[in-house]
Every structure is written in C-alpha cells, then in structure tokens.
Amino acid sequence: MDNKISLGEDLMREHGLMNRMILLYKESASCLGQNPDAKDVLQKTAKIMKEFIHDFHEENEEHDVYPLLTDNAKLRTLTETMEKQHEVGKQITEYIISATKAGDPDATALSAMTAAFERMYLPHASLEDTVLWPALQELKGDAFYMKLGADLEKKEEERFGEEYFEKLEAKIEKFEKKLGIGDLAKFTASVPDSAAAEEMA
C-alpha cells in the first residue's frame, strides 16, 4: 500500500470493507437454512469483523484519532457516542460468533441482530467520514493528517503483515460469491414506469 495514503483514505477504505461485511451479515442471516454456506460465511465474517474492525480499526480510532478532537464540545460528544456504539458493535459480533457455533442457530434472532448492527453503523461510519476526518484535517493540518495516516498503515503492517487488507478483501469477495451477491448488477434497483407509479400513488 502507498505509504502516502491520507488518514481519511485509510479509514474510509476500511469502512468500505466493513460495509461489505455488514452486507454479508445481513444476507447470510437471511438465508440460514437455505444456503448451506450461510452459517459458515456469517461466522467467518464475524471473526474478521472482530479481529480487524473492532480490535484494530476501532481501537485506532479511540486511541489515536478521537482524543485529538476533544477540545471541540460537539465533536467530543460525537466521539463519546461512537465509542459507546463500538462497544455495542462488539457485543453483537460476539453474539453472532457464539450463535453460529450452534448446530441450528436462531435465524430470527440473528437477522434482528445483523439489522441492528447495520442500522447503527451506517450513520456511524458516514459521520466519521463526512464530519470527523475533515474536522481533524482542518484542525491539525495536512502534514499531520498525512503522517497519521502513514502511521496507522505502518501499525497495520506490523500487526498483521504486508498486504493484509488486500488478503481480507479477497476473502470477503469469496464470501460474497458463495452467497450469490458478488455481482454488483444484482443490486440495481427497478424503477416503476409512470403508469405504474400513478397506480401506486
């Protein structure tokens, strides 16, 4: 990975991977008992979520990023809420790991938990990307912002080895294919024609 990547690019890239895992949470939980790969995908995705997102990405945010924003009351309140959400996210992921060890996991409960996770993390990550990181760059300046991004990249390499992110991405792609959601075109929405739209109104 280019060591000139900025902090925002680094963390947003990790958010992108997290969002793909959230989709895997949702899709695998919804097809438990129908797709023979679903339980395995759900558990393995949760283990990656724990290791990389909760125990590394969020740890970096809490230790290296959030404390830099505490002088601003609004940003401090926002980061305090985000830290609480990190804890809830960990609990949900631990629940998923534990529940998928069972021979016949409770699909209804797992669907509810994965939906709660998605509902919490969508605004969470979006506010980090659009509010926190730009605010930090403005407060600390471009040079500091770039250096912090490089420092976090170095921490990732020291902890997990070279090209770890790329290896995770390859695993996620395999999981997506197992669930039949590896083709982006499948997510293209259908828009009713004007006549149908009028009938629906």
C-alpha positions, 0 to 999 in steps of 0.5 A, a space after each residue: 500500500 502507498 505509504 502516502 495514503 491520507 488518514 481519511 483514505 485509510 479509514 474510509 477504505 476500511 469502512 468500505 470493507 466493513 460495509 461489505 461485511 455488514 452486507 454479508 451479515 445481513 444476507 447470510 442471516 437471511 438465508 440460514 437454512 437455505 444456503 448451506 454456506 450461510 452459517 459458515 460465511 456469517 461466522 467467518 465474517 464475524 471473526 474478521 469483523 472482530 479481529 480487524 474492525 473492532 480490535 484494530 480499526 476501532 481501537 485506532 480510532 479511540 486511541 489515536 484519532 478521537 482524543 485529538 478532537 476533544 477540545 471541540 464540545 460537539 465533536 467530543 460528544 460525537 466521539 463519546 457516542 461512537 465509542 459507546 456504539 463500538 462497544 455495542 458493535 462488539 457485543 453483537 459480533 460476539 453474539 453472532 460468533 457464539 450463535 453460529 457455533 450452534 448446530 441450528 442457530 436462531 435465524 430470527 434472532 440473528 437477522 434482528 441482530 445483523 439489522 441492528 448492527 447495520 442500522 447503527 453503523 451506517 450513520 456511524 461510519 458516514 459521520 466519521 467520514 463526512 464530519 470527523 476526518 475533515 474536522 481533524 484535517 482542518 484542525 491539525 493540518 495536512 502534514 499531520 493528517 498525512 503522517 497519521 495516516 502513514 502511521 496507522 498503515 505502518 501499525 497495520 503492517 506490523 500487526 498483521 503483515 504486508 498486504 493484509 487488507 488486500 488478503 481480507 478483501 479477497 476473502 470477503 469477495 469469496 464470501 460474497 460469491 458463495 452467497 450469490 451477491 458478488 455481482 454488483 448488477 444484482 443490486 440495481 434497483 427497478 424503477 416503476 414506469 409512470 403508469 405504474 407509479 400513478 397506480 401506486 400513488 
